[in-house]
Amino acid sequence: MKAMILAAGRGERMRPLTDHTPKPLLKVGGKPLIVWHLERLAAAGFKDIVINHAHLGAQIEAALGNGAPWGLSIKYSPEKTALETAGGIANALPLLGDEPFLVVNGDTFIEIDFAFLHLKINMLAHLVLIDNPPQHLQGDFAIQDGILKNTGIQMLTFSGVGVYHPDLFADIVSGEPAKLALLLRKAIDSNAATAQYYQGVWHDIGTPERLKNLDESLLKQHK
């Protein structure tokens, strides 16, 4: 299975840090956020990685190259302007192929074992959900017997990690912006989406303060 790391966001809330550095290259624990993903993907047995980029994308390509230092093969999907999540994925489909693929947000930190994520037959999406963080207490989705639901007794937050079938993006025009949430809710209505509840380490690096807190925590752990 191939994997895609979403790295095209501008990171407005991270300014001024992101004025000169793309968000996925901001460092925590001594290395860029995106490198933590690459290391975990490699450890999980992934070989082929696709990374989209827009803002300061040349820096990402220069920093990561072809992926050889991690035993990976990295290909890039540049965007002139960020196409949002679904648009970015649809634009990269020629690099991702016809089989299900893993996607992870480049501006998150997660310690999940990617090797255990998969898509069931006849499903279009499988999401990893987490407890609602303070900045998103309302949650996004619910799980009922492993099936993804729009509502439920316990609402959970989408972690940014999912496995998708290319058919989920069949109606997206390549090169045009599109939101993932609309596609997921359509798949839910067709009972074509599953989910799992992850209770491990996860951080959304949405503000300089969160970046600083995670950096300090990781540095303490690795002293």
Helices and strands as residue ranges (DSSP letters): E 3-7, G 12-14, H 17-20, G 23-25, E 27-28, E 31-32, H 33-43, E 48-53, H 57-64, G 68-70, E 73-78, H 84-96, E 101-105, E 108-110, G 114-116, E 125-130, G 134-136, E 142-144, E 147-149, E 157-164, G 166-169, H 180-189, E 193-197, E 202-204, H 208-221
